[in-house]
């Protein structure tokens, strides 16, 4: 489900998710594996706080902030999507796979559509090995297809979330809107390139790297 924030309602959610609030304490105290719906709700809460951290310094003259926001929205959505598909005993390895990407904001990095798309594709496809290890019953073809479907859903959700946030902030226009659309197209091409590499015979794939 896409988030439908406004600036005021987003600020309220930010306050509600502050580390000093009891809601965060409640989340941290959970000891059982959350359901898919709970993961989705948790994803939205964490995304709101992440988005608002970026929003605090988002200005009309700073398009790179919108691209950082897009990256975080997608990486959060993909990470949560993969965590919801992993066996309970594999959650630690899934979170470790995502940790590097989630901890980066790329404030001083190239935030062009191509560079942003490359980072998103790299982040999402980095889950492939862990996914295959967690699903050994799948053959190579079925494993790749299921993996691509899962990260594709996460990426689409992240785009929807970011677009909703930026729309609420009245930032989804002009160059920002064009860059986000271009980034989406470049990501789809990057995912197709990854699929084709994985479908090559191992010897041919190794020679192409």
C-alpha positions as CSV (number, residue, x, y, z in Angstrom):
1,X,0.0,0.0,0.0
2,X,1.4,3.4,-0.9
3,X,1.9,6.0,1.7
4,X,-0.3,9.1,1.4
5,X,1.6,11.7,3.4
6,X,1.3,15.5,3.7
7,X,3.9,17.7,5.3
8,X,1.9,18.0,8.5
9,X,0.9,14.4,8.7
10,X,4.4,13.3,7.9
11,X,5.7,15.5,10.7
12,X,3.3,13.8,13.1
13,X,4.5,10.4,12.1
14,X,8.1,11.5,12.6
15,X,7.3,12.5,16.1
16,X,5.4,9.3,16.7
17,X,8.5,7.3,15.6
18,X,11.1,9.3,17.5
19,X,13.5,7.1,19.6
20,X,12.1,8.7,22.7
21,X,8.5,7.5,22.0
22,X,7.0,4.4,23.5
23,X,6.1,3.1,20.0
24,X,9.7,2.6,19.2
25,X,10.3,0.8,22.5
26,X,7.4,-1.5,21.7
27,X,8.8,-2.3,18.3
28,X,12.3,-3.0,19.8
29,X,10.8,-5.3,22.5
30,X,9.1,-7.6,20.0
31,X,10.5,-11.1,20.3
32,X,8.5,-13.0,17.7
33,X,8.9,-12.9,14.0
34,X,6.5,-10.3,12.5
35,X,3.9,-11.3,10.0
36,X,4.0,-10.0,6.4
37,X,1.4,-7.3,7.3
38,X,3.4,-6.3,10.4
39,X,6.5,-6.0,8.3
40,X,4.7,-3.9,5.8
41,X,3.5,-1.5,8.6
42,X,7.0,-1.5,10.1
43,X,8.5,-0.7,6.7
44,X,6.1,2.3,6.3
45,X,7.0,3.6,9.8
46,X,10.8,3.3,9.3
47,X,10.4,4.7,5.8
48,X,8.5,7.7,7.1
49,X,11.3,8.5,9.6
50,X,14.0,8.0,7.0
51,X,12.2,10.2,4.5
52,X,11.6,12.9,7.1
53,X,15.3,12.9,8.1
54,X,16.0,13.7,4.5
55,X,13.1,16.1,4.3
56,X,14.4,18.3,7.0
57,X,17.2,19.4,4.7
58,X,15.3,19.1,1.4
59,X,15.2,22.4,-0.5
60,X,13.8,23.5,-3.8
61,X,17.4,23.9,-5.1
62,X,18.6,20.5,-4.0
63,X,17.5,17.8,-6.4
64,X,20.1,15.4,-5.0
65,X,18.1,15.2,-1.8
66,X,15.1,13.8,-3.7
67,X,17.4,11.2,-5.3
68,X,18.8,10.2,-1.9
69,X,15.2,9.9,-0.6
70,X,14.4,7.7,-3.6
71,X,17.3,5.4,-2.9
72,X,16.4,5.1,0.7
73,X,12.8,4.4,0.0
74,X,13.7,1.7,-2.5
75,X,16.4,0.1,-0.4
76,X,14.1,0.0,2.6
77,X,11.3,-1.6,0.6
78,X,13.6,-4.2,-1.0
79,X,15.2,-5.1,2.3
80,X,11.9,-5.6,4.0
81,X,10.6,-7.6,1.0
82,X,13.5,-10.0,1.2
83,X,13.3,-10.3,4.9
84,X,9.6,-11.3,4.7
85,X,10.5,-14.1,2.3
86,X,13.5,-15.5,4.2
87,X,13.2,-18.3,6.8
88,X,13.2,-17.1,10.4
89,X,16.7,-18.4,11.0
90,X,18.0,-16.5,7.9
91,X,16.9,-13.1,9.0
92,X,20.3,-12.2,10.5
93,X,22.1,-12.9,7.2
94,X,19.5,-11.0,5.2
95,X,19.8,-8.0,7.4
96,X,23.6,-8.2,7.2
97,X,23.4,-8.3,3.4
98,X,21.4,-5.1,3.4
99,X,23.3,-3.2,6.2
100,X,25.9,-1.6,4.0
101,X,23.5,-0.1,1.6
102,X,21.0,1.1,4.2
103,X,23.7,2.9,6.2
104,X,24.7,5.0,3.2
105,X,23.0,8.3,2.3
106,X,25.4,9.2,-0.6
107,X,25.3,12.8,0.3
108,X,28.6,13.4,-1.6
109,X,28.0,10.9,-4.3
110,X,26.8,11.3,-7.9
111,X,23.0,11.4,-7.7
112,X,22.3,11.4,-11.4
113,X,19.6,8.9,-12.6
114,X,22.3,6.6,-14.0
115,X,24.4,6.5,-10.8
116,X,21.3,6.2,-8.6
117,X,19.9,3.3,-10.7
118,X,23.3,1.6,-10.6
119,X,23.4,1.7,-6.8
120,X,19.8,0.5,-6.5
121,X,20.4,-2.4,-8.9
122,X,23.6,-3.3,-7.1
123,X,21.8,-3.2,-3.7
124,X,18.9,-5.3,-4.8
125,X,20.8,-8.0,-6.7
126,X,23.2,-8.3,-3.9
127,X,20.5,-10.4,-2.1
128,X,20.6,-13.1,-4.8
129,X,23.2,-15.4,-3.3
130,X,21.5,-15.4,0.1
131,X,18.1,-16.0,-1.6
132,X,19.4,-19.0,-3.4
133,X,21.0,-20.4,-0.2
134,X,17.7,-19.9,1.6
135,X,15.7,-21.6,-1.2
136,X,17.8,-24.7,-2.2
137,X,14.7,-26.5,-3.4
138,X,14.4,-24.2,-6.4
139,X,16.2,-24.9,-9.6
140,X,18.3,-22.2,-11.2
141,X,15.6,-21.0,-13.5
142,X,12.8,-20.9,-10.9
143,X,15.1,-19.4,-8.3
144,X,16.1,-16.6,-10.6
145,X,12.6,-15.9,-11.7
146,X,11.2,-15.8,-8.1
147,X,14.1,-13.6,-7.0
148,X,13.5,-11.1,-9.8
149,X,9.8,-11.0,-8.9
150,X,10.5,-10.3,-5.3
151,X,13.1,-7.5,-5.8
152,X,10.9,-6.1,-8.5
153,X,8.0,-5.8,-6.2
154,X,10.2,-4.1,-3.6
155,X,11.5,-1.6,-6.1
156,X,8.1,-0.8,-7.4
157,X,6.9,-0.3,-3.8
158,X,9.8,2.0,-3.0
159,X,9.1,4.1,-6.1
160,X,5.5,4.4,-5.1
161,X,6.4,5.4,-1.6
162,X,8.9,8.0,-2.7
163,X,6.6,9.5,-5.3
164,X,3.8,9.8,-2.7
165,X,6.2,11.5,-0.2
166,X,7.5,13.9,-2.9
167,X,4.0,14.7,-4.1
168,X,3.0,15.6,-0.5
169,X,6.0,17.9,-0.3
170,X,5.1,19.4,-3.7
171,X,8.6,18.3,-5.0
172,X,7.5,15.8,-7.7
173,X,7.7,18.1,-10.6
174,X,10.1,19.4,-13.2
175,X,13.6,18.0,-13.1
176,X,12.9,15.9,-10.0
177,X,10.0,14.1,-11.7
178,X,12.0,13.6,-14.9
179,X,15.0,12.2,-13.0
180,X,12.9,9.8,-11.1
181,X,11.1,8.5,-14.2
182,X,14.5,8.1,-16.0
183,X,15.9,6.3,-12.9
184,X,13.1,3.8,-13.0
185,X,13.7,3.0,-16.7
186,X,17.4,2.6,-16.1
187,X,16.8,0.3,-13.1
188,X,14.6,-1.9,-15.3
189,X,17.4,-2.1,-17.9
190,X,19.9,-2.9,-15.1
191,X,17.7,-5.7,-13.8
192,X,17.3,-7.2,-17.3
193,X,21.1,-7.1,-17.7
194,X,21.4,-9.0,-14.4
195,X,18.8,-11.6,-15.4
196,X,20.6,-12.2,-18.7
197,X,24.0,-12.6,-17.0
198,X,22.5,-15.1,-14.5
199,X,20.9,-17.1,-17.4
200,X,24.3,-17.5,-19.1
201,X,26.2,-20.8,-18.7
202,X,28.6,-20.4,-15.7
203,X,31.7,-20.5,-18.0
204,X,30.3,-17.8,-20.3
205,X,29.1,-15.6,-17.3
206,X,32.6,-15.8,-15.7
207,X,34.2,-14.7,-19.0
208,X,31.8,-11.8,-19.3
209,X,32.7,-10.4,-15.8
